[in-house]
Amino acid sequence: MLGWFRAMMPKEERFFPLFEKHSRELVAGAIAMRAVLDGGDQVAHHCREIAAREAAADEVTREVMLAVRRSFITPFDRGDIKDLIQSMDDAIDQMNQAGRTIMLFEVREFDPLMREMGDIIIKAAELTAEAVPLLRKLGPHAGRLGTLAEAVTRLEGRSDELHEEGLRQLYRTYGSSNPMAYIIGSEVYSRLEKVVDSFEDVTDEISAILIEHV
C-alpha cells in the first residue's frame, strides 16, 4: 500500500540537476588532470584547478545531502541517492589526491602511459556525464545505461593494464639505480588507477539503481 502511495506522489526533481552539475565538475576535473600529465611549468596551475573543481563538487554533494533530508518524496531510495553522489564525489576526491601527490613530490615529467591513463580518465568522466541525465527516465534509457557501464568497465580494465606495464617500466628504468624515482612514479600510477576505479564505482551505483527500478 505504501509503495503504491509513493508511486502516485510527485517526485522531487531537484536531485537530477544536482547530479548533472556534479558530473560537469567531474569532466572539468578530468580535463585538468589530463593537462597536469602534460607536465612542464603549468602543472601547479592545473593541480589548483582540480582542487577548485573538487571544492565545487563538494558543495554540490552537500546540497544533495541536504535535499535528501528535506524531501518527502525522492526519485530513488534515499540510500541510493547518497551512494551515487558519494561515489561521484569520491571520483573528484581521487583526482585531487592525485594532484596533491604530484605537488608533494614536485613531479613535472610524466610517462606516456600516465598520459594514456589521463585520456582514460577523461573518457570515463564523459561517459559518466552522459549517463547521469538518463537517470531521469530509467526505463527508456536502460539499454544505453548498461552500454555506458560496460564501456567504463572496459576502460577500468585498460587502466589496470597500463598501471601494471607502467610499474614494469619504472622498475626496469629505476629499480636498482634510483629507488626514489621508482617509488614516486609508482605512487602516481597508483593514484591515477584509483581515479579510474572510482568511475567504475559510479557506474556500479547507477547499475544498482537500474536493477532496482527497472
C-alpha positions as CSV (number, residue, x, y, z in Angstrom):
1,M,0.0,0.0,0.0
2,L,2.8,2.4,0.9
3,G,4.7,1.6,-2.3
4,W,1.6,2.4,-4.3
5,F,1.1,5.6,-2.5
6,R,4.7,6.7,-3.0
7,A,4.4,5.8,-6.7
8,M,1.4,8.2,-7.1
9,M,3.1,11.1,-5.3
10,P,5.1,13.7,-7.4
11,K,8.8,13.0,-7.2
12,E,11.3,15.6,-6.0
13,E,13.1,16.8,-9.2
14,R,15.9,18.9,-7.7
15,F,18.2,15.9,-7.5
16,F,18.7,15.5,-11.2
17,P,20.1,19.0,-11.9
18,L,22.5,18.5,-8.9
19,F,23.7,15.1,-10.2
20,E,24.3,16.7,-13.6
21,K,26.0,19.7,-12.1
22,H,28.4,17.4,-10.2
23,S,29.1,15.3,-13.4
24,R,30.2,18.5,-15.1
25,E,32.7,19.2,-12.3
26,L,33.9,15.6,-12.9
27,V,34.6,16.3,-16.6
28,A,36.3,19.6,-15.8
29,G,38.4,18.0,-13.2
30,A,39.3,15.2,-15.6
31,I,40.4,17.7,-18.3
32,A,42.6,19.4,-15.7
33,M,44.0,16.1,-14.6
34,R,45.0,15.3,-18.2
35,A,46.6,18.7,-18.5
36,V,48.7,18.0,-15.4
37,L,50.1,14.9,-17.1
38,D,51.4,17.0,-20.0
39,G,54.0,18.2,-17.4
40,G,56.0,21.4,-17.6
41,D,55.5,24.7,-15.8
42,Q,51.7,24.6,-15.8
43,V,51.5,21.5,-13.5
44,A,50.8,23.5,-10.4
45,H,48.2,25.6,-12.1
46,H,46.3,22.6,-13.3
47,C,46.5,21.0,-9.9
48,R,44.9,24.1,-8.4
49,E,42.2,23.8,-11.0
50,I,41.5,20.2,-9.9
51,A,41.3,21.4,-6.2
52,A,38.9,24.1,-7.2
53,R,36.7,21.6,-9.0
54,E,36.8,19.3,-6.0
55,A,35.6,22.1,-3.8
56,A,32.8,23.0,-6.1
57,A,31.8,19.3,-6.3
58,D,31.8,19.1,-2.5
59,E,29.3,21.9,-2.4
60,V,27.0,20.1,-4.8
61,T,27.3,16.9,-2.7
62,R,26.3,19.0,0.4
63,E,23.3,20.3,-1.5
64,V,22.2,16.7,-2.4
65,M,22.6,15.5,1.2
66,L,20.5,18.4,2.4
67,A,17.8,17.7,-0.2
68,V,17.7,14.1,0.9
69,R,17.0,15.2,4.5
70,R,14.4,17.8,3.5
71,S,12.5,15.9,0.7
72,F,9.4,13.9,1.5
73,I,9.5,12.1,-1.9
74,T,12.7,11.2,-3.7
75,P,13.2,9.7,-7.2
76,F,15.1,6.8,-5.8
77,D,15.7,5.3,-2.4
78,R,17.5,7.7,-0.2
79,G,20.3,5.3,0.3
80,D,20.8,5.0,-3.5
81,I,20.9,8.8,-3.8
82,K,23.5,9.0,-1.1
83,D,25.6,6.2,-2.5
84,L,25.5,7.7,-6.0
85,I,26.6,11.2,-5.1
86,Q,29.2,9.9,-2.7
87,S,30.7,7.7,-5.4
88,M,30.8,10.7,-7.8
89,D,32.4,12.8,-5.1
90,D,35.0,10.1,-4.5
91,A,36.0,10.3,-8.2
92,I,36.8,14.0,-7.9
93,D,38.4,13.5,-4.5
94,Q,40.7,10.9,-6.0
95,M,41.7,13.3,-8.8
96,N,42.5,15.9,-6.1
97,Q,44.6,13.3,-4.2
98,A,46.5,12.6,-7.4
99,G,47.2,16.3,-7.8
100,R,48.3,16.6,-4.2
101,T,50.7,13.7,-4.6
102,I,52.2,15.2,-7.8
103,M,52.6,18.6,-6.0
104,L,54.1,16.9,-2.9
105,F,56.8,15.1,-4.9
106,E,57.2,18.1,-7.3
107,V,56.7,15.8,-10.3
108,R,56.9,17.8,-13.6
109,E,57.5,15.0,-16.1
110,F,55.2,12.1,-16.8
111,D,55.5,8.8,-18.7
112,P,53.4,8.3,-21.9
113,L,51.5,5.5,-20.1
114,M,50.5,8.0,-17.4
115,R,49.2,10.3,-20.1
116,E,47.2,7.4,-21.6
117,M,45.6,6.9,-18.2
118,G,44.8,10.6,-18.2
119,D,43.0,10.0,-21.5
120,I,41.0,7.2,-19.9
121,I,40.0,9.4,-17.0
122,I,38.6,12.0,-19.4
123,K,36.6,9.3,-21.3
124,A,35.3,7.8,-18.1
125,A,34.2,11.2,-16.9
126,E,32.5,11.9,-20.2
127,L,30.7,8.6,-20.1
128,T,29.5,9.3,-16.6
129,A,28.3,12.8,-17.6
130,E,26.3,11.1,-20.4
131,A,24.8,8.5,-18.1
132,V,23.7,10.8,-15.3
133,P,20.9,12.7,-17.2
134,L,19.5,9.4,-18.4
135,L,18.5,8.7,-14.7
136,R,15.6,11.0,-15.2
137,K,13.8,8.2,-17.2
138,L,15.3,4.9,-16.3
139,G,13.1,2.6,-18.4
140,P,13.6,4.1,-21.8
141,H,17.3,4.5,-21.2
142,A,18.1,1.2,-19.5
143,G,19.9,-0.2,-22.6
144,R,22.1,2.8,-23.0
145,L,22.9,3.0,-19.3
146,G,24.0,-0.7,-19.5
147,T,26.2,0.1,-22.5
148,L,27.8,3.0,-20.8
149,A,28.5,0.9,-17.7
150,E,30.2,-1.7,-19.8
151,A,32.3,0.9,-21.5
152,V,33.6,2.3,-18.2
153,T,34.4,-1.3,-17.1
154,R,36.5,-1.8,-20.2
155,L,38.3,1.5,-19.5
156,E,39.0,0.3,-16.0
157,G,40.5,-2.9,-17.4
158,R,42.7,-1.0,-19.7
159,S,43.8,1.3,-16.8
160,D,44.8,-1.8,-14.9
161,E,47.0,-2.9,-17.8
162,L,48.6,0.5,-18.1
163,H,49.3,0.5,-14.4
164,E,51.0,-2.8,-14.4
165,E,53.0,-2.0,-17.5
166,G,54.0,1.3,-16.1
167,L,55.3,-0.3,-12.9
168,R,57.3,-2.7,-15.0
169,Q,58.9,0.1,-17.0
170,L,59.7,2.1,-13.8
171,Y,61.3,-0.9,-12.3
172,R,63.5,-1.6,-15.4
173,T,64.5,2.1,-15.5
174,Y,64.9,2.9,-11.8
175,G,64.6,-0.3,-9.8
176,S,68.3,-0.5,-8.9
177,S,69.6,2.9,-9.9
178,N,67.1,5.3,-8.4
179,P,64.7,3.7,-5.9
180,M,63.1,7.1,-5.0
181,A,62.1,7.7,-8.6
182,Y,60.5,4.3,-8.7
183,I,58.6,5.0,-5.5
184,I,57.3,8.3,-6.7
185,G,56.4,7.1,-10.1
186,S,54.6,4.1,-8.7
187,E,52.6,6.4,-6.4
188,V,51.5,8.5,-9.3
189,Y,50.4,5.4,-11.2
190,S,48.5,4.2,-8.2
191,R,46.7,7.5,-7.8
192,L,45.7,7.5,-11.4
193,E,44.4,4.0,-11.2
194,K,42.3,4.9,-8.2
195,V,40.7,7.7,-10.2
196,V,39.6,5.3,-12.9
197,D,38.5,2.7,-10.3
198,S,36.2,5.4,-8.7
199,F,34.4,5.9,-12.0
200,E,33.7,2.2,-12.2
201,D,32.2,2.6,-8.7
202,V,29.9,5.3,-10.0
203,T,28.6,3.1,-12.8
204,D,28.1,0.3,-10.3
205,E,25.9,2.6,-8.3
206,I,24.0,3.5,-11.4
207,S,23.6,-0.1,-12.4
208,A,22.3,-0.9,-8.9
209,I,19.6,1.8,-9.3
210,L,18.7,0.4,-12.7
211,I,18.3,-3.1,-11.4
212,E,16.1,-1.9,-8.5
213,H,13.8,0.4,-10.5
214,V,13.5,-1.2,-14.0
